[in-house]
């Protein structure tokens, strides 16, 4: 067993906690190790699962609004006020893939939206559920989208199929899996490691958590809890998970038991964390999986040691009940203008599907994004994000440069060949002139000899005639 001082001194180094409320207040950031406030982001009022850190570069959060439209705000690390505001269809849950190339949002109508971060383009909107989307995540490898809804279902979507219009027309259903089993709204969903071979855990107001297999597409286990489950967090080793309940307790569910086990807490429940005074609404684990962070309606954030099951620190958020918790590694230059060339944030998200710039398509161009560089590195064109059309422009530029280099190389070769040809021509010309001179001289000499012989013959004839 570790001591409390040792835990505080060794766990959570270089990580931060982000907490937000669903009332009009602010997002607050604390240092996980020291508990010191690092910054506050205003204004922010977000429903559960509605905040995301996009590619480690900036924060995004959908805002709670009663109007027909909602908004998504972007905050840079070094500014307390939102710099980019998008006014889109009413959405609640929001998520981003690890590279920060896509943002997805779940609509109150049951639709899911897929945006390209670099340009703000809406790549696809599709009717995913019959009722409101309540939770939305990417798989660990970014290839799948997993959604939960008020209709009690969990669906799994392939990014490639969503972006392939032709492929979608060939399938009756665009989703990979459709899991039914919950009798009340799904409140949270988490994914394990392994992409399409991972397990996912869904929680619900029906007081159960269900474990599903993505590879088999079947239900593996159902675990019942004493009260409604608002959030879940999966231990990295996948031997257990944490379930936040409305009775203010956090229960530990077993995953690797060969046989079902009974305890004082219930079937397949191996422990409990209890210290909040009101319902626990959200959970997040540190990178090493040893530190658990919980948010509650009692306006506090608690930091737990999962080994000793003790509270390490209590952080207060007096502005309102906690609706969202993120635990993430802090950037190396937190609190300063660390963006390359102080580049502004990406443009606002579009409300409607629009064609890619420079393409005559009808709005269904959904080429995927590709990241050419590390998320903290400067890209070829000085931007943090590289989308498909930006990559195409880069390829064209490289082709132009390559073509120019080839032309210069060919010109050099042609000049060299031309010089050699001129030298060869000069040599042949000299040879020709020598041959011509030789032939003329030979002809003249031959003519001279013939003339001399004729003259000698004529002289001999004349002399003989004179004698006679």
C-alpha positions as a printed Julia matrix, in Angstrom:
468×3 Matrix{Float64}:
   0.0     0.0      0.0
   1.33    3.42    -0.93
   1.26    6.38     1.42
  -0.8     9.42     0.54
   2.29   11.66     0.33
   4.04    9.23    -1.99
   0.99    9.08    -4.23
   0.72   12.84    -4.51
   4.43   13.14    -5.22
   4.63   10.47    -7.91
   1.28   10.29    -9.71
  -0.1    12.59   -12.35
   3.08   14.47   -13.25
   2.66   16.71   -16.32
  -1.08   16.09   -16.49
  -3.96   18.49   -16.11
  -7.65   18.23   -15.22
 -10.3    20.08   -17.22
 -13.75   20.45   -15.66
 -16.87   22.13   -16.98
 -20.43   22.71   -15.8
 -23.74   22.67   -17.65
 -24.64   26.11   -16.31
 -23.32   29.35   -17.77
 -19.95   29.59   -16.04
 -16.47   28.49   -17.1
 -14.11   25.63   -17.75
 -11.44   25.32   -15.1
  -8.02   23.67   -15.41
  -6.02   22.3    -12.49
  -2.62   20.7    -12.28
  -3.23   17.02   -11.46
  -0.13   16.8     -9.27
  -0.38   20.02    -7.26
  -4.04   20.96    -7.61
  -3.08   24.5     -8.61
  -5.4    26.35   -10.99
  -3.7    26.7    -14.37
  -6.31   28.68   -16.31
 -10.04   29.32   -16.75
 -11.94   29.43   -20.03
 -15.05   31.59   -20.38
 -17.9    31.38   -21.16
 -18.77   27.7    -21.08
 -21.96   25.8    -20.31
 -21.73   22.27   -21.66
 -23.84   19.16   -21.28
 -22.14   15.8    -20.53
 -19.55   14.58   -23.06
 -19.54   18.0    -24.75
 -15.9    19.12   -24.37
 -12.85   17.91   -26.29
  -9.19   18.79   -26.71
  -8.57   18.83   -30.45
  -5.19   17.39   -31.41
  -3.65   18.79   -28.24
  -3.89   22.24   -29.85
  -7.1    23.84   -28.57
 -10.33   23.14   -26.71
 -13.74   22.74   -28.28
 -17.07   22.6    -26.46
 -20.69   22.61   -27.53
 -22.84   25.02   -25.56
 -26.17   24.35   -23.88
 -28.85   26.49   -25.56
 -32.64   26.34   -25.68
 -32.85   27.89   -29.13
 -33.17   25.95   -32.36
 -29.45   26.33   -32.96
 -26.47   25.66   -30.74
 -22.88   26.81   -30.78
 -19.41   25.28   -30.61
 -16.64   27.39   -29.08
 -12.88   27.1    -29.65
 -10.36   28.26   -27.02
  -6.6    28.36   -27.58
  -4.33   27.35   -24.72
  -3.11   30.87   -24.13
  -6.45   32.74   -24.15
  -9.26   32.74   -21.59
 -11.96   33.82   -24.06
 -13.33   31.77   -26.94
 -11.8    32.94   -30.22
 -13.88   30.93   -32.72
 -17.64   30.45   -32.44
 -19.65   28.19   -34.7
 -23.43   28.3    -34.84
 -24.65   24.91   -35.99
 -27.58   22.55   -35.57
 -28.5    21.65   -31.97
 -25.86   19.2    -30.75
 -24.75   17.96   -27.34
 -21.91   15.38   -27.27
 -18.71   16.41   -29.02
 -15.53   14.45   -29.69
 -12.31   14.61   -31.7
  -9.88   11.97   -32.92
  -6.34   11.89   -31.51
  -4.78   13.69   -34.49
  -7.31   16.5    -34.33
  -8.35   16.05   -37.95
 -12.04   15.36   -37.34
 -14.69   16.64   -34.96
 -17.95   14.75   -34.49
 -21.13   16.01   -32.84
 -24.31   14.26   -31.76
 -27.59   16.01   -32.5
 -30.74   16.29   -30.45
 -32.57   14.95   -33.49
 -30.52   11.74   -33.48
 -28.21   12.86   -36.3
 -24.42   12.73   -36.18
 -22.21   15.38   -37.79
 -18.68   14.84   -39.07
 -16.51   17.94   -39.63
 -13.06   18.53   -41.06
 -11.14   20.57   -38.49
  -8.71   22.32   -40.83
 -11.41   23.87   -43.02
 -14.55   23.59   -40.88
 -16.29   21.7    -43.71
 -19.22   19.48   -42.81
 -18.27   16.22   -44.48
 -21.34   14.21   -43.58
 -24.58   14.37   -41.64
 -26.6    11.2    -41.22
 -29.62   10.01   -39.25
 -27.96    7.73   -36.72
 -30.62    7.21   -34.03
 -34.33    7.62   -33.53
 -33.79    9.84   -30.48
 -31.18   12.26   -29.16
 -27.51   11.22   -29.3
 -26.21   11.2    -25.72
 -22.57   10.08   -26.08
 -20.09    9.89   -28.93
 -16.48    8.67   -29.09
 -13.77    7.51   -31.5
 -12.16    4.09   -31.16
  -8.55    4.04   -29.98
  -7.22    3.84   -33.57
  -9.64    6.47   -34.89
 -11.22    4.14   -37.45
 -14.6     3.79   -35.76
 -17.23    6.1    -34.28
 -19.28    4.72   -31.39
 -22.54    6.42   -30.44
 -25.12    5.98   -27.7
 -28.63    7.36   -27.69
 -31.77    7.98   -25.67
 -33.36    5.18   -27.66
 -31.23    2.72   -25.66
 -29.07    1.59   -28.59
 -25.33    1.69   -29.22
 -24.1     1.86   -32.82
 -20.67    1.5    -34.37
 -19.75    3.36   -37.55
 -16.76    3.01   -39.87
 -15.08    6.27   -40.9
 -14.1     4.8    -44.27
 -17.64    3.71   -45.06
 -19.05    7.05   -43.96
 -16.69    8.88   -46.3
 -17.25    6.49   -49.18
 -20.59    7.48   -50.75
 -20.44    4.73   -53.34
 -19.73    2.12   -50.7
 -22.64    3.28   -48.56
 -25.08    2.79   -51.42
 -24.07   -0.84   -51.61
 -25.03   -1.61   -48.01
 -28.46   -1.77   -46.47
 -27.2    -0.28   -43.18
 -24.25    2.15   -42.92
 -23.32    1.02   -39.4
 -21.0    -1.85   -38.52
 -22.86   -2.98   -35.39
 -26.14   -2.13   -33.73
 -26.29   -3.14   -30.07
 -29.66   -3.37   -28.3
 -30.2    -4.36   -24.7
 -30.59   -1.23   -22.62
 -34.16   -0.42   -21.71
 -33.47    3.25   -20.91
 -31.2     5.96   -22.42
 -27.5     5.22   -22.81
 -25.51    7.66   -20.68
 -21.89    6.87   -21.59
 -19.74    4.56   -23.68
 -16.01    3.75   -23.55
 -13.79    1.71   -25.86
 -10.87   -0.53   -25.03
  -7.72   -1.08   -27.08
  -7.6    -2.96   -30.35
  -9.68   -0.96   -32.81
 -12.27   -3.25   -34.4
 -11.24   -6.06   -32.01
 -11.78   -4.05   -28.83
 -14.49   -4.29   -26.22
 -16.83   -1.41   -25.48
 -18.74   -0.72   -22.27
 -22.0     1.19   -22.26
 -23.84    2.59   -19.24
 -27.5     3.44   -18.92
 -30.23    4.87   -16.74
 -31.52    1.3    -16.46
 -28.85    0.78   -13.72
 -26.71   -1.53   -15.86
 -23.44   -1.54   -17.74
 -23.07   -3.84   -20.73
 -19.83   -5.17   -22.19
 -19.87   -5.71   -25.96
 -17.41   -7.36   -28.37
 -16.68   -5.39   -31.53
 -15.11   -8.36   -33.3
 -18.03  -10.7    -32.59
 -20.79   -8.07   -32.44
 -22.33   -9.67   -29.36
 -23.06   -8.9    -25.72
 -20.45  -10.4    -23.4
 -21.69   -9.39   -19.96
 -24.3    -7.33   -18.15
 -23.5    -5.89   -14.72
 -26.24   -4.37   -12.57
 -25.65   -1.49   -10.14
 -27.66   -0.12    -7.21
 -28.58    3.1     -9.05
 -28.53    4.81   -12.43
 -25.06    4.87   -14.03
 -24.05    8.27   -15.41
 -20.49    7.6    -16.59
 -17.86    4.86   -16.96
 -14.07    4.75   -17.13
 -12.11    1.7    -18.32
  -8.91    0.68   -16.54
  -6.03    0.48   -19.11
  -5.36   -3.19   -18.34
  -9.06   -3.88   -18.96
  -9.42   -6.02   -15.86
 -11.96   -3.63   -14.33
 -13.96   -0.47   -14.95
 -15.42    2.33   -12.84
 -19.11    3.24   -12.86
 -20.34    6.6    -11.52
 -23.83    6.32   -10.04
 -26.55    8.68    -8.93
 -26.22    7.45    -5.34
 -22.91    9.43    -5.1
 -20.77    6.28    -5.24
 -18.28    4.99    -7.8
 -18.46    1.22    -8.19
 -15.71   -1.03    -9.57
 -16.97   -3.64   -12.02
 -14.95   -6.78   -12.78
 -14.15   -7.76   -16.38
 -11.68  -10.63   -16.11
 -13.46  -12.88   -13.62
 -13.63  -16.45   -14.87
 -16.89  -16.87   -13.04
 -19.35  -14.3    -11.8
 -18.5   -13.14    -8.3
 -20.84  -11.86    -5.63
 -19.87   -9.19    -3.12
 -21.59   -6.92    -0.64
 -22.02   -4.42    -3.49
 -23.6    -6.76    -6.02
 -22.82   -9.35    -8.68
 -19.46   -8.72   -10.48
 -18.85   -5.58    -8.39
 -15.49   -5.85    -6.62
 -15.28   -2.51    -4.83
 -16.58    1.02    -4.29
 -15.22    4.56    -3.92
 -17.34    6.78    -1.74
 -16.78   10.41    -0.75
 -19.07   12.63    -2.88
 -22.18   14.06    -1.28
 -24.28   14.08    -4.48
 -24.56   12.14    -7.72
 -21.3    11.47    -9.58
 -21.7    12.67   -13.18
 -18.36   12.1    -14.95
 -15.11   10.13   -14.69
 -11.65   10.23   -16.23
  -8.45    8.23   -15.69
  -4.87    9.47   -15.78
  -2.55    8.21   -18.49
  -1.06    5.53   -16.22
  -4.5     4.44   -15.04
  -3.59    4.81   -11.37
  -5.32    8.13   -10.73
  -9.08    8.48   -11.15
 -10.79   11.88   -11.35
 -14.51   12.24   -10.69
 -16.92   15.16   -11.03
 -20.17   15.5     -9.16
 -23.29   17.57    -8.72
 -21.82   18.63    -5.35
 -19.63   21.1     -7.35
 -16.4    19.3     -6.54
 -13.78   17.31    -8.41
 -12.11   14.5     -6.5
  -8.77   12.9     -7.31
  -8.56    9.24    -6.26
  -5.76    6.72    -5.93
  -7.22    3.55    -7.45
  -4.73    1.37    -5.57
  -5.51    2.6     -2.06
  -9.03    3.77    -3.04
  -8.41    6.97    -1.1
  -9.13   10.59    -2.03
  -5.91   12.44    -2.75
  -7.35   15.89    -3.36
 -10.65   17.75    -3.52
 -10.97   20.57    -6.07
 -13.87   22.98    -5.87
 -15.78   24.38    -8.8
 -18.11   26.82    -7.07
 -19.76   27.97   -10.3
 -21.97   24.93   -10.64
 -22.3    21.12   -10.74
 -19.66   19.31   -12.77
 -20.86   17.89   -16.1
 -17.55   17.12   -17.86
 -14.09   15.94   -16.87
 -10.96   15.57   -19.04
  -7.53   14.38   -17.9
  -4.75   14.93   -20.38
  -1.06   15.58   -20.74
  -0.28   19.27   -20.68
   1.62   20.83   -23.6
   5.22   21.82   -22.99
   4.42   25.54   -23.23
   1.12   25.73   -21.35
   0.13   29.32   -20.66
   2.18   30.89   -23.45
   1.65   31.52   -27.12
   3.12   28.24   -28.31
   1.19   27.94   -31.56
   3.59   28.15   -34.55
   3.73   31.73   -35.79
   0.86   32.53   -33.39
  -1.46   31.05   -35.98
  -5.15   31.63   -35.37
  -7.55   28.79   -34.72
  -9.27   26.88   -37.55
 -12.34   28.48   -39.14
 -15.86   27.96   -37.71
 -17.75   24.75   -38.42
 -20.12   24.85   -41.39
 -23.83   24.28   -40.97
 -24.25   22.56   -44.32
 -22.27   20.17   -46.5
 -20.14   22.15   -48.93
 -17.83   20.97   -51.73
 -14.13   21.06   -51.27
 -12.51   24.3    -52.41
 -11.39   24.01   -56.01
 -13.55   20.98   -56.74
 -16.71   21.09   -58.85
 -18.41   18.41   -56.76
 -21.99   18.61   -55.59
 -21.17   18.73   -51.91
 -20.5    15.04   -51.35
 -16.74   15.23   -51.62
 -15.6    13.6    -48.4
 -11.93   12.84   -48.89
 -10.38   11.87   -45.55
  -7.81   13.99   -43.78
  -4.21   12.93   -43.45
  -1.79   14.16   -40.82
   1.72   14.61   -42.23
   3.4    15.73   -39.03
   3.38   15.4    -35.26
   0.58   17.33   -33.6
   3.04   19.8    -32.04
   5.22   20.2    -35.16
   4.96   22.8    -37.86
   3.67   21.42   -41.13
   4.94   22.1    -44.64
   2.64   25.06   -45.16
   2.96   26.44   -41.64
  -0.41   25.14   -40.45
  -1.21   22.79   -37.6
  -3.71   20.74   -39.57
  -3.4    19.26   -43.03
  -6.57   18.34   -44.91
  -7.02   16.45   -48.14
  -7.16   19.48   -50.41
  -4.17   21.07   -48.66
  -2.22   17.89   -49.25
  -3.26   17.94   -52.91
  -1.97   21.5    -53.22
   1.3    20.46   -51.6
   1.61   17.52   -54.01
   1.0    19.85   -56.96
   3.68   22.22   -55.72
   6.1    19.35   -55.25
   5.25   18.07   -58.71
   5.89   21.5    -60.16
   9.2    21.7    -58.36
  10.05   18.2    -59.46
   9.05   19.0    -63.06
  11.19   22.15   -63.03
  14.13   20.17   -61.71
  13.59   17.57   -64.41
  13.41   20.27   -67.1
  16.63   21.83   -65.83
  18.29   18.42   -65.78
  17.09   17.68   -69.31
  18.26   21.09   -70.48
  21.69   20.39   -69.01
  21.83   17.05   -70.76
  20.72   18.6    -74.06
  23.33   21.34   -73.77
  25.99   18.74   -73.06
  24.84   16.63   -76.01
  24.76   19.74   -78.22
  28.31   20.67   -77.22
  29.53   17.15   -77.93
  27.73   17.22   -81.29
  29.38   20.51   -82.21
  32.78   19.13   -81.29
  32.14   15.97   -83.34
  30.93   18.1    -86.24
  34.08   20.18   -86.05
  36.23   17.06   -86.07
  34.34   15.61   -89.05
  34.64   18.95   -90.83
  38.4    18.91   -90.33
  38.56   15.33   -91.55
  36.46   16.28   -94.57
  38.7    19.25   -95.36
  41.81   17.07   -95.07
  40.3    14.44   -97.35
  39.2    17.11   -99.8
  42.68   18.65   -99.91
  44.27   15.25  -100.28
  41.97   14.32  -103.19
  42.58   17.67  -104.96
  46.34   17.33  -104.6
  46.27   13.76  -105.83
  44.21   14.82  -108.84
  46.51   17.73  -109.64
  49.59   15.54  -109.32
  48.0    12.94  -111.58
  47.12   15.56  -114.13
  50.64   16.96  -114.04
  52.19   13.54  -114.63
  49.83   12.9   -117.55
  50.65   16.27  -119.11
  54.39   15.67  -118.77
  54.12   12.28  -120.46
  52.1    13.76  -123.35
  54.59   16.6   -123.81
  57.47   14.15  -123.83
  55.69   11.99  -126.43
  54.96   14.99  -128.67
  58.57   16.15  -128.45
  59.79   12.7   -129.43
  57.47   12.62  -132.47
  58.59   16.06  -133.58
  62.25   15.18  -133.28
  61.75   12.04  -135.38
  59.89   14.05  -138.0
  62.69   16.58  -138.16
  65.24   13.87  -138.62
  63.34   12.37  -141.48
